[in-house]
Amino acid sequence: MSAGKSTESVTLRIPGEILRDIDRIATATERSRSFIILRALKGYLLNEGADVLAAIDGQAQLDAGEHEDFDAVLAEMDRLIAGKVS
């Protein structure tokens, strides 16, 4: 983690077999348990989490009226395809 970033403590209950795997990885890589868990969480946020966050942001944009009318977009595409660009 970069210097200057604030951190918060979180208590987490996880299955023993997952914790054993985390500990094995931490030992093998000479990293802390926290480092391994943080890397796993960052990986989640880059993949599945990013999709969830994008959906939340998209819904917020719709709620704020920030969208285009689908029929207008299709009509514009038809004009572009027909070569009638103004």
Secondary structure, 3 states (H helix, E strand, C coil): CCCCCCCCCCCCCCCHHHHHHHHHHHHHHCCCHHHHHHHHHHHHHHCHHHHHHHHHHHHHHHHCCCCCCHHHHHHHHHHHHCCCCC
